[in-house]
Amino acid sequence: MNNVVIRSSGRYLPEKVISNDHFAQFLDTSDEWIQERTGIRERRFAGPDEKNSDMGTAAASQCLERAGLAADDVDLIICATVTGDRIFPATANFIQENLGNHSAWSFDVNAACGGFVYALSIAYGLLASGINKRALVIGSEKMTSILDFTDRATCVLFGDGAGALLLEAVDPADNPQGFGIKHFELGTDGSLAYKLWQPDGGSAHPPSPDSLLRHGHYVHMSGREVYTNAVRKMDQIVEDVIAKAGFTPEDIDWYVPHQANKRIIDSVRERLGMPEERFVLNIDRYGNTTSATIPIGIDELYTDNKLADGQKLVLMTFGAGFTWGSTYLEWGYPPAGGGAK
Ligand code: UT7
């Protein structure tokens, strides 16, 4: 089995900043409510001509640039998204085309907020087994394309953006410090699928004038139920993945949680007994970018120079589906010559 290490990261956030006050102009809401109940101050909205694949391409290009690699050095591209450019083909294929890559196979993962951790686990398996050598794993969302701007309970929560990681298969003999991705905890509960979903637009209810009238092609959420399940499940999968790795919460340098609600993150953090400084937060600036929150968070750690070789990271997420996942990894890229040839 190969080791699987992270070689570089990237992110893209649209320029347009939308404050909470923006929503108070046309909805019965306030900056105070949104900040207090969610931790969100502002979010980014993509422009009308800015596609999901454009954002994913920007994040992926940054990964390649930072690694000093060409597009064709990658043989796998996975995009986690629920707001792809088209229902088919996969947004990952448009990203492949934009990058000018001709050597990868590519596909999307549809697991909402669980998407990035799911995609990471798939890439891990393909690289560890030797099927692929180098992967771009992208989380990219244009949530504004499926938001109901008449529903104050959902539209204030989400934002647009993309993040990406470049993973590489490494021979364990070339990785004496043992850097890389180590463990996952993953799960799904389809019985609660309708608690957070986009009811129309697929083959069960294809787009129609009727679906437009009932706002069926937008995000619908039973917020409270999602909230309680998110706290319960994230508590469990974080503890489980840390135990699997043989550590205690205190041993973990960085926690990178999905950013759905600061109160959910605080609750998990307090249960672990960890200070705020160990938790990556970007919900205040970007809102919930669904599958992009975790790679954006990792990239922020990277560009803020907060990551050191050997540091222990735990990623955790919960979202629509319901889907959930946690990952334990040790940051670092082995010395030259260690990576995929
Ligand atoms: O990333 C995918 C996973 N998503 C999540 O994990 C989201 C989980 N859910 C949540 O984060 C929270 O449930 C919300 C932020 C969505 C809502 O917060 P809450 O404290 O659970 O509020 P609630 O749904 O219980 O609603 C309380 C009140 C209601 O009014 P009434 O019925 O008590 O009069 C809502 O209508 O707050 C009202 N409300 C708002 N008020 C002002 C809901 N949204 C807003 C709003 N502004 N934007």
Boltz pocket constraint, residues with backbone or C-beta under 6 A from the ligand:
constraints:
  - pocket:
      binder: B
      contacts: [[A, 28], [A, 29], [A, 30], [A, 33], [A, 34], [A, 37], [A, 38], [A, 113], [A, 152], [A, 153], [A, 154], [A, 156], [A, 222], [A, 223], [A, 224], [A, 225], [A, 226], [A, 227], [A, 230], [A, 259], [A, 260], [A, 261], [A, 264], [A, 288], [A, 290], [A, 318], [A, 319], [A, 320]]
      max_distance: 6.0
